[in-house]
Amino acid sequence: LERPIIFNESRLEEFHSDLCRAFLISNQAWRICEDPFIRYFYEKWVPGSLLPSRKTLSGRVLEEEASRVTSSMKQQVERRFATGQSDGWKNVAKTHLQASLINVEYTVSSLVLHSDNSFQCLS
């Protein structure tokens, strides 16, 4: 049996960052972290893990994560040769989409996904 995780402030920030990435990767709605059963589940099985509000998770935590990923990608591609690519299309809802990516030494990184009414950095 494992000992319970102690959530000090830095550990809680790391938990929120990982939770943000998990939500993004699994395409979960931000509001799920405010669902009463999900909160109960985390309180029961991950004691001390305070779930952030959806506004905190999709705001400050997401911005910090995007900033971390962007600066990491900049360090990885600095002073290296790269090729860029961009493509545009419409999705099933007829929304115009445009994506950009770069290839640096055989590693592809998504840069931006832009639609009619939104702009999202990817990585």
Secondary structure, DSSP 8 states (H G I E B T S, - for coil): --------HHHHHHHHHHHHHHHHHTT--GGGGG-HHHHHHHHHHSTT-----HHHIIIIIHHHHHHHHHHHHHHHHTTS-EEEEEEEEE-TT--EEEEEEEEETTEEEEEEEEETTEEEE--
